[in-house]
């Protein structure tokens, strides 16, 4: 019960902090962008789709591990 209360309070604190973070980001200077290093398009290939899907699955597995919903193998 105490854990649920603490978790609920943290969400409340996060909600209070978000406007402050938004204001800091809005006031931050815009840094110049080097267009030569930007990725402007990606060709859809089986290799790219496989990489993307595996990366998404890896991130989800890590999320589950951090939240104790998936046991280490």
Residue frames as a rotation matrix with the C-alpha (Angstrom) as fourth column:
UNK 1
0.571 0.821 0.000 0.00
0.821 -0.571 0.000 0.00
0.000 0.000 -1.000 0.00
UNK 2
0.464 -0.487 -0.740 2.80
0.125 -0.790 0.600 2.40
-0.877 -0.371 -0.306 0.86
UNK 3
-0.594 -0.697 0.402 4.52
0.454 0.122 0.882 1.53
-0.664 0.707 0.244 -2.41
UNK 4
-0.094 0.656 0.749 1.40
0.979 -0.076 0.189 2.50
0.181 0.751 -0.635 -4.38
UNK 5
0.806 0.366 -0.465 1.14
0.496 -0.847 0.192 5.77
-0.324 -0.385 -0.864 -2.46
UNK 6
0.027 -0.894 -0.447 4.80
0.088 -0.443 0.892 6.60
-0.996 -0.064 0.067 -3.14
UNK 7
-0.628 -0.228 0.744 4.39
0.710 0.223 0.668 5.75
-0.319 0.948 0.022 -6.83
UNK 8
0.362 0.850 0.382 1.31
0.916 -0.400 0.024 7.97
0.173 0.341 -0.924 -7.06
UNK 9
0.714 -0.152 -0.683 3.13
0.250 -0.856 0.452 10.85
-0.653 -0.494 -0.574 -5.37
UNK 10
-0.403 -0.913 0.063 6.04
0.339 -0.085 0.937 10.53
-0.850 0.399 0.344 -7.81
UNK 11
-0.291 0.378 0.879 3.65
0.948 -0.007 0.317 10.95
0.126 0.926 -0.356 -10.75
UNK 12
0.780 0.594 -0.196 2.30
0.622 -0.769 0.148 14.08
-0.062 -0.237 -0.969 -9.07
UNK 13
0.307 -0.760 -0.573 5.83
0.104 -0.572 0.814 15.47
-0.946 -0.309 -0.097 -8.66
UNK 14
-0.572 -0.495 0.654 6.60
0.666 0.184 0.723 14.64
-0.478 0.849 0.224 -12.30
UNK 15
0.217 0.754 0.619 3.52
0.945 -0.321 0.059 16.58
0.243 0.573 -0.783 -13.40
UNK 16
0.852 0.049 -0.521 4.70
0.287 -0.876 0.388 19.59
-0.437 -0.480 -0.760 -11.40
UNK 17
-0.043 -0.986 -0.162 8.17
0.160 -0.167 0.973 19.40
-0.986 0.016 0.165 -12.93
UNK 18
-0.056 0.023 0.998 7.09
0.939 0.341 0.044 19.13
-0.339 0.940 -0.041 -16.58
UNK 19
0.882 0.389 0.264 6.14
0.462 -0.824 -0.327 22.82
0.090 0.411 -0.907 -17.05
UNK 20
0.645 -0.718 -0.263 9.52
-0.316 -0.564 0.763 23.86
-0.696 -0.409 -0.591 -15.63
UNK 21
-0.245 -0.730 0.638 11.37
0.368 0.538 0.758 21.53
-0.897 0.421 0.137 -18.01
UNK 22
0.314 0.451 0.836 9.24
0.943 -0.050 -0.328 22.75
-0.106 0.891 -0.441 -20.95
UNK 23
0.986 0.047 -0.162 10.10
0.050 -0.999 0.013 26.36
-0.162 -0.021 -0.987 -20.10
UNK 24
0.220 -0.975 -0.027 13.82
-0.239 -0.081 0.968 25.56
-0.946 -0.206 -0.251 -19.90
UNK 25
-0.248 -0.275 0.929 13.69
0.734 0.572 0.365 23.84
-0.632 0.773 0.060 -23.29
UNK 26
0.652 0.570 0.500 11.79
0.758 -0.511 -0.406 26.74
0.024 0.643 -0.765 -24.83
UNK 27
0.924 -0.310 -0.223 14.38
-0.232 -0.919 0.319 29.21
-0.304 -0.244 -0.921 -23.50
UNK 28
0.215 -0.898 0.383 17.39
0.334 0.436 0.835 27.15
-0.918 -0.051 0.394 -24.60
UNK 29
-0.036 -0.292 -0.956 19.34
-0.750 -0.624 0.219 28.54
-0.660 0.725 -0.196 -27.55
UNK 30
0.926 0.340 0.165 18.87
-0.122 0.683 -0.720 26.74
-0.357 0.647 0.674 -30.83
UNK 31
-0.016 -0.987 0.162 22.09
-0.152 0.162 0.975 25.02
-0.988 -0.009 -0.152 -31.81
UNK 32
0.050 -0.010 -0.999 23.14
-0.976 -0.211 -0.046 25.03
-0.210 0.977 -0.020 -35.46
UNK 33
0.584 0.234 0.777 22.57
-0.127 0.972 -0.197 21.77
-0.802 0.016 0.597 -37.29
UNK 34
-0.527 -0.773 -0.354 25.10
-0.610 0.053 0.791 20.20
-0.592 0.633 -0.499 -39.63
UNK 35
0.466 0.845 -0.263 22.85
-0.772 0.243 -0.587 19.06
-0.432 0.477 0.765 -42.49
UNK 36
-0.063 -0.571 -0.818 25.61
-0.861 0.446 -0.245 16.87
0.505 0.689 -0.520 -43.93
UNK 37
-0.928 -0.373 -0.004 25.23
-0.308 0.772 -0.556 14.41
0.211 -0.515 -0.831 -41.04
UNK 38
-0.273 0.907 0.322 21.43
-0.761 0.001 -0.648 14.20
-0.588 -0.422 0.690 -41.03
UNK 39
-0.883 0.169 0.439 19.67
0.346 0.866 0.361 11.04
-0.319 0.471 -0.823 -42.16
UNK 40
-0.644 0.640 -0.419 16.96
-0.690 -0.722 -0.041 12.28
-0.329 0.263 0.907 -44.48
UNK 41
0.436 0.812 -0.389 15.55
-0.886 0.463 -0.027 8.96
0.158 0.357 0.921 -45.68
UNK 42
-0.486 -0.496 0.720 15.87
-0.588 0.795 0.150 5.23
-0.646 -0.351 -0.678 -45.15
UNK 43
-0.359 0.343 -0.868 15.24
-0.768 0.420 0.484 2.62
0.530 0.840 0.113 -47.80
UNK 44
0.341 0.558 0.757 12.85
-0.846 0.533 -0.011 -0.06
-0.409 -0.637 0.654 -46.61
UNK 45
-0.202 -0.442 -0.874 14.58
-0.677 0.708 -0.201 -3.41
0.708 0.551 -0.442 -46.86
UNK 46
0.669 0.400 -0.627 14.17
0.075 0.803 0.592 -6.75
0.740 -0.443 0.507 -45.16
UNK 47
-0.231 -0.851 -0.471 17.47
0.736 0.164 -0.657 -6.10
0.636 -0.499 0.589 -43.37
UNK 48
-0.770 -0.008 0.637 16.26
-0.251 -0.915 -0.315 -2.72
0.586 -0.403 0.703 -42.07
UNK 49
0.268 0.952 0.148 12.91
-0.633 0.058 0.772 -4.16
0.727 -0.300 0.618 -40.96
UNK 50
0.490 -0.163 -0.856 14.69
0.475 0.874 0.105 -7.00
0.731 -0.458 0.505 -39.16
UNK 51
-0.632 -0.774 -0.037 17.05
0.509 -0.379 -0.773 -4.55
0.584 -0.508 0.633 -37.42
UNK 52
-0.533 0.496 0.686 14.16
-0.567 -0.811 0.146 -2.28
0.628 -0.311 0.713 -36.40
UNK 53
0.535 0.805 -0.256 12.04
-0.376 0.498 0.782 -5.15
0.757 -0.322 0.569 -35.09
UNK 54
0.214 -0.537 -0.816 14.94
0.699 0.668 -0.256 -6.69
0.682 -0.516 0.518 -33.15
UNK 55
-0.791 -0.514 0.333 15.84
0.195 -0.727 -0.658 -3.31
0.580 -0.456 0.675 -31.65
UNK 56
-0.141 0.832 0.537 12.24
-0.731 -0.453 0.510 -2.75
0.667 -0.321 0.672 -30.56
UNK 57
0.676 0.376 -0.633 12.08
0.040 0.839 0.542 -6.23
0.736 -0.392 0.552 -29.02
UNK 58
-0.233 -0.849 -0.475 15.39
0.712 0.183 -0.678 -5.68
0.662 -0.496 0.561 -27.21
UNK 59
-0.760 -0.009 0.650 14.15
-0.281 -0.897 -0.342 -2.37
0.586 -0.443 0.679 -25.78
UNK 60
0.296 0.941 0.160 10.89
-0.666 0.083 0.741 -3.98
0.685 -0.327 0.652 -24.64
UNK 61
0.481 -0.201 -0.853 12.76
0.461 0.886 0.051 -6.89
0.746 -0.418 0.519 -23.02
UNK 62
-0.644 -0.765 -0.008 14.99
0.460 -0.379 -0.803 -4.41
0.612 -0.520 0.596 -21.18
UNK 63
-0.395 0.607 0.689 11.91
-0.662 -0.708 0.244 -2.52
0.637 -0.360 0.682 -20.01
UNK 64
0.641 0.680 -0.356 10.38
-0.283 0.640 0.714 -5.74
0.714 -0.357 0.603 -18.68
UNK 65
0.069 -0.705 -0.706 13.63
0.688 0.546 -0.478 -6.69
0.723 -0.453 0.522 -16.93
UNK 66
-0.799 -0.414 0.437 13.85
0.052 -0.771 -0.635 -3.30
0.599 -0.484 0.637 -15.24
UNK 67
-0.236 0.807 0.542 10.31
-0.883 -0.411 0.228 -3.61
0.406 -0.425 0.809 -14.02
UNK 68
-0.718 -0.210 0.663 10.73
-0.589 0.691 -0.419 -7.19
-0.370 -0.692 -0.620 -12.76
UNK 69
0.346 0.938 0.006 8.19
-0.755 0.282 -0.592 -8.66
-0.557 0.200 0.806 -15.14
UNK 70
0.807 -0.197 -0.557 10.63
-0.304 0.670 -0.677 -10.94
0.506 0.716 0.481 -16.95
UNK 71
0.809 -0.522 0.272 13.04
-0.111 0.319 0.941 -13.17
-0.578 -0.791 0.200 -15.11
UNK 72
0.080 -0.879 -0.471 16.69
-0.966 -0.185 0.181 -13.30
-0.247 0.440 -0.864 -16.10
UNK 73
0.910 0.219 -0.352 17.49
-0.338 0.884 -0.324 -16.42
0.240 0.413 0.878 -18.13
